[in-house]
Amino acid sequence: MEIDNLTALEARNGLLVDMTNAKEVAWRNPNLVPYTDAIGSCAFGRSEVYEALTRFKRFSPVIKKLFPETEAMDGIVESELVDIPKMQQAINGRYYSELEGRLYIKLDSHLPIAGSVKARGGVYEVLKLAEELALKNHILVDKNESYLRLLDEDARELFSQYTIQVGSTGNLGLSIGIMSRALGFKAKIHMSTDAKAWKKSLLQEKGAEVIEYDSDYSEAVQSGRELAAKDEFSFFIDDENSKELLLGYAAGGRRMKYQLEMQNITVDDNHPLFVYIPCGVGGAPAGITFGLKQCFGDNVHVFFVEPVQAPCMLLGMVTGLFNNISVQDIGLSGKTEADGLAVSRQSGMAGQFIRPFLSGIFTVDDKKLYHYMKALWDNEKIFIEPSAAAAFHGPAELKRSRYTNAYLRSNNLMDKLPNAVHIVWATGGSLVPDDIRIEYMKEASSRNVVK
Ligand SMILES: *Cc1c(COP(=O)(O)O)cnc(C)c1O
């Protein structure tokens, strides 16, 4: 065997041992290929992401009417990108991260409608279903008509005959439940044990039916899928296999091009862009990555972050088994305070799709999630939920970890780091009720002794 292969094999085995012991690891993706090669063999193209952008646009008058908080954005579901220099100092001070360049946060945590990144994928898929039904039943004559027509009595009556179902750890259910109910659909949300009680109550308030399971996320999805299949007036939104969800997220990645331009942020050969995204089943981070890659090609470097007890994307990638292996298979619990990331088995579709585009994956200990969350609040007065705070582990570890450091060196990025822009993709938090926020902060203070 070639020496290189042998070292790679040893590294892989070492990594698996560390993962099994729930240690934090960093992984550099050996299957990353140049963008032009990756896109050549890709399942979807530019035109499909463009279609997602235009569909959001067609629905913007409807969104504006149903969700007045989108008024300023003219009904487009979008979030702010803000720089967080004090948080950067805090991370460098506490973790010796030596992060150069500028650190930004993408506030999908504050997206309208659902207060999480799920407002991209989940909302998008509901809109697509509504559009298809309306066209088929001649509520809309064509796609050029005013979509406000969808708020008329006869449209609502049509939608009310259908149930939209989904399995969720919380946020996807919120997004799909809220959007479906707003258009008049019935909504049935299958929630795993990890789902927070407040998320269930909020859904019930919106008129969605919540079905609770004693089991984990994969089983909630499976049960929802089976129940929906038996009912011709049901649609099941399948987080493990949905192309539409992925395209909804991808539209968000694509829009970053305009957002960066508006803020005079350059991304080119000498100004690399690093993006860090928390990963659960993989659809949201894979979609966003795809959209970003379409804009910035090899100048954007995307890393996912997963909890040490639920690294399903990393496990599927390292073993090459994708969704044919679960974290329980290597003795992990799949349990984490990061409810949005409490997933034991990746979406095989997302994993295989994103493999040639992804730079690497970090895993993070739960206790650090609270520290990142609290540091962001203390330094920048921005609140995000623990799942979202996972993303901060990327910039904290990028230079420190041997494997990502090697990535920086072999891609000739070391000299360019002073010009780099780092974006932490904050995926959720604005809907977290005040009493729960206070609880989280208490938890953070009590865990703060650990380095
Ligand atoms: C869903 C979610 C993610 C990850 O998305 P996946 O598609 O499951 O990988 C990350 N953070 C939060 C807060 C989420 O709700």
The ligand as an SDF file (V2000), in Angstrom:
LIG
                    3D

 15 15  0  0  0  0  0  0  0  0999 V2000
  -32.4400   22.1670   11.2290 C   0  0  0  0  0  0  0  0  0  0  0  0
  -31.4050   22.9540   11.8680 C   0  0  0  0  0  0  0  0  0  0  0  0
  -30.0610   22.8480   11.4910 C   0  0  0  0  0  0  0  0  0  0  0  0
  -29.5220   21.8710   10.4780 C   0  0  0  0  0  0  0  0  0  0  0  0
  -30.2850   21.6060    9.3400 O   0  0  0  0  0  0  0  0  0  0  0  0
  -30.3250   20.1380    8.7390 P   0  0  0  0  0  0  0  0  0  0  0  0
  -31.0170   20.2760    7.4490 O   0  0  0  0  0  0  0  0  0  0  0  0
  -31.0570   19.2680    9.7010 O   0  0  0  0  0  0  0  0  0  0  0  0
  -28.8920   19.6940    8.6150 O   0  0  0  0  0  0  0  0  0  0  0  0
  -29.1640   23.6440   12.1610 C   0  0  0  0  0  0  0  0  0  0  0  0
  -29.5410   24.4920   13.1380 N   0  0  0  0  0  0  0  0  0  0  0  0
  -30.8200   24.6310   13.5000 C   0  0  0  0  0  0  0  0  0  0  0  0
  -31.1650   25.6110   14.5750 C   0  0  0  0  0  0  0  0  0  0  0  0
  -31.7860   23.8700   12.8880 C   0  0  0  0  0  0  0  0  0  0  0  0
  -33.0560   23.9960   13.2780 O   0  0  0  0  0  0  0  0  0  0  0  0
  1  2  1  0
  2  3  1  0
  2 14  2  0
  3  4  1  0
  3 10  2  0
  4  5  1  0
  5  6  1  0
  6  7  2  0
  6  8  1  0
  6  9  1  0
 10 11  1  0
 11 12  2  0
 12 13  1  0
 12 14  1  0
 14 15  1  0
M  END
$$$$
